[in-house]
Amino acid sequence: MTGAATATPAQVVVALDVGGTGMKCALVGPDGGTYHAERHPTRAERGPAAVVHSILEITEALAGRARATGLSPVAVGIAVPGVVDEATGTAKWSANLGFRDVPLRELVVARLGLPTALGHDVRAGGVAEARLGAGRDSRHVLFVAIGTGIAAAHVVAGSAFAGAHSAAGELGHIVVRPGGPRCGCGADGCLEAVASAAAVGRRYAALAGSAATAAEVVARSAAGDPIAVQVWRETVDALADGLAIAQNLYDPEVVVLGGGLAEAGAALLDPLGAALRQRLTFQREPRLLPAALGDEAGCLGAALLALDTVPALDTLETP
């Protein structure tokens, strides 16, 4: 029909947060709103080539779904664990996924013909928390993910810094207990080896002779179990030492705590805040806040990375 107005399709980006166990996927608009979300198992045991194949298939299917529902996919953002060279779009190494020098950005561009950004999962989560979540009112944010491992992202004005060799933010591998438990990286006494959720469970089992998850240790500590009380106190002290070092290095206004261990809430934040305060002298004390976006942070961060590849669409304000 001549003269009829044609509606412009709403523009979205395709976002994937690829973990060792599962993939969180979404279609996200320029305002950070999610039009569609889905999850898939990663099935990393199939090998890296199969995981890459799944990423490409899921990404293409999401772009197709967008078009089928009247949306226009304009870019892709993918977050993966391990060492990521964001400048070249290469997944350099990942123990969880078996990746080694995978040119993931190039593969996605070849498959979909869309601008694509590849980022590190924790840095992507930090960007999301800084722009959309708990740190959105602060310019300088340190996001610390405490789960099976420990890693951090230093975010300034909405951008995370990867470092000269794409390895910035490895807070979990600061040695806080020299001669302590062997870490997966090969060093002894790393923060990750003594204060991650996995380490909490290991420490309790070694002292009590029975297995317990970190969440169970927190609950038993609150109930007065003396072994759990000891393990939790040791964990908080180690985390406070790590954060004191981080405050000297990064001087953030806000430290946002995410990951499974942060789900302990006040049982972690209150004693950790007090312990950190005792360790500071001339340094300004940061605000400790729980993450606001939960396990969606990585996927939203991947979407933000994609939006950054098409600046005209990026309407999200940074502090």
N, C-alpha and C positions, 0 to 999 in steps of 0.2 A: 504494500500500500504506500503510495507516494505521500510524503508529508507526515507520515507517522513517526513519532519519536522512538528511538531505540535505546533501551536502558543499557547503561554500561555495566558489565558484570563486576561484582565486588571482587577486589583483588586480594589474594591470600598467598601465603608462603607455605610450603610443605616442610614440616619439622620432624626430625627423628632424634631421639636420645637412645643410643644403642648401648645396652649394658651386657654384662656377661651372662645374665639370666633372661632378661626381657628387653623388648624395644617399646618405648612409648612414642606414639606418633600422633600428629595433629595437623589440621589446617588452621592457620592463625592469621588474623587480619592485622592491618597496620596499627590498630589501637591495642593489640595484645589479646583481643577477644578470640576465643576458640570456636570455630564453626563445626569442627568434627574432631573426635579423638578416638583412638583405638590402640590396642596393645597386642603384641605378638611375642611368642617365645623366640629367643635368639638361637637356641640350640647350637651353642658354640662347639659342642663335641663333634659336629659334622666337619669341622675344619674351617680355616679362614676363607677359602674360595666359596664355600657354601654360604657363609655368613654374608659375604659381599653380594652374592647372587640374591639373597633374601632382601638385603637393603635396596638393591636396585629394583627388584620386583615390587616391594612395598611402596617405594617412592613413586614409581610409575603409576601404581594403582591409586595412590592418593591424589596425584595430579589428575588422573582420569576421573576420579570421583568428584573432584572440584569442578571440572568442566561439565560433568553430567548433572550437577546440581546448580548450574548457573553461575559458578564462581570462576575466576581467572587466576590460575597459579602463575606467579611471576618470579619465584626464586625458591631455592631449597636450602635448608640449614640442617646439618647433621653434627651431632656431638658423640664422640667416642672416648673411651678410657685409654690410658697409656700415654705415650709420648706422641704429640701431634704437632706437625709443622703446619701452622695455620696459614703461613704465607704461601706455601706451595700446595696446600690442600692434601697433604700426605699423612696417613696414619703410619708413623714411623715404627712404632712397636706397641704391642698390647698383649700382656700375659693372658688376660681374660678372653680375648678374641683370637689370639694366635696371629694377629696382624704383624707384618714386617714390611715396611716400605710399600704400603698399598696406596696408589694414587686415587683416592676415593673421589675427590672433587672432579678430577678429569673423567672418571668413569661415569659419574652422575651427569655431568654436562653432556657427554657423548650420548647417553641414553635418553635424556629428557630435553636437551637443548635449552636449559634454564640456568641463569646465574646460580652458583652454588657456593656455600661457605661451609668449611669443615672446622670444628672446634673441639677443644678438650671438654669432657663432661663436667668437671668441677668448675672450670672457668666459665663455661656456659651457664651453669647453675648460679654462680656468683653474679654474673651479669644480670640474670633474671631477678635475683633477690635485690640487687642494687637498684635496678630500674623500676621493678614492679612490686617488689616484696618488702621485707622488713627494713631494708636499707634505703628505701626510695627517697627519704628526706635528707640523706647525707651524701656528701661528695666523695668522701674517702671511706670505703667499706672493705673489710676483710671478711670473706666468707670462708668458714671452716667446716668441712664435711667430715663427720666422725661416724664411720660405719665399720665395715670389715677392715678398712684402712683409714688413714687420715690424710687429707690434702686440703689445700687452701687456694683461694683466688684473691688477689689484690686488685680491687676495682676502683678506679678513679674517674669521676665524671662519666660513669656508665661503661667504661672500657677496661677490660682485664688485660694484664700484662703477662706475656708468655715467657719473657726472658730471652737471652741471646741464643739459647739452645732448646727452646720450647719446653723447659723443665722448671719454670718458676712455680713457687707455691708448694713445694714438697715439704710442708711443715712436719709431716709425719716422719720424716727422716732426719730431723734434728735430734742429736743424741742428748737425751735428758737424764739417762741413768747409765753412765759409763760402766761397762762390764755387765750390763743387764742382759735380758733375754735377747737371743739372736733374732734379728729382723729378717724378713724375706729379702731385703736388699743386700744382705750379707754383713751388715754392721751389727754391733751389739748395743742395746739400750736405746734404740730409736723410740720416739714418742709413740709411733704406731705399734711398736712391739709391747708397750706397757700400758697404753691408755685407749686403744681402739676398742670397739665393741667385742671383737674377737679376742683381744687380749684380756678383757675383763672376764670372759667366760673361762679362758685357759687358766688364769690366775686363781679363780675360785675353785676350779676343779683340782688344781694342784694342792691347794691348802685343805679343801674339804673332802677330797676323795670321791666327789660326786659331780656330775655334769650340771651346768646351769647356764642359761643365756644371760646376756648383759641385763636384759629387762628383769629377769628373775633375781639377779644379784641386787639390782636397785630396790626391788620390792622387799627382798629379805633384809636388806640394810635398814630400810624404813621400819621393818618389824623388829629390829634389834638383834638379828643374827650376828654374832660377834665376828665371824669370818667374813661375812658380806660387808659389815661395817668397815673392817680393815681394808678389804679389796677396794671398796668405793672411795675410801679416804686416800689410798695410794693413787687411785685413778685421777681423782680431782687434783691432787698435788702435782702429779706429772703434767696434766693438762694446763694447770696454772703456770708451771715452769715454761711450757711451750708457748703459751700466750704471752708471757712476759717477754720472751725473746722476740716474738712476733711484734709486740708493741714497740720495742726498740728499733726493729728493722723497718716497719711499715708506718707506724704512727697513725693508725686509722681512728676515725671518730667512733665507728661502730664495728663490733665484731658480731657477725651473724652466724649462729651455730646451727648446722643442719646435719642430716644423716640420722641413722637409727638411734645412736646414743643420745642425741639431742632431744629425742622424744621423752626422755626422763623429765623434761620441763624444769620446774623449780627445784627438784631434787638434784639437778646438775647446776642450773644457773645460779642459785643462791650460794652454795658453798664455793663454787668456782669463782664467782665475783668477789667473795670475801678473800679467798686465797690469792687471787690476782692482785687485789688491792694491797695486800701485805708485801708483795714483791716489787711494787713500784716505788720509786723515790722521786726523781724529777719528772718522770713521764706523766703525761696526761692520761687519766683512766678512761678507757673506751666504754661505751655502753655495750653490754652483752644482751643480745636479743635472740629469741628463737626464730628459725627460718619460718617464713609465712607461706611459702608455696608448696611445701611438702615434696613428694617425689615427682611433681610436675615441673620443678625448677629447671631441670636439664633440657626438657623438651621446649619449654618456653624460651630458654636461653638460646637454643638452636634456632628458634624462630626469629629471635632478635638479631642473631648473626646474619640470617638470611635477609631480613629487612635492611640491615646495614649495607647490603650489596646493592640495594635499590633505594638510595637516599631519599628520593622524592616521595617514597611511600612511608618512610619512617617518621611517624607523627608522635612517637613516644618521647616525652621530654626527659632529660637527665638532670640530676641536681646541679 
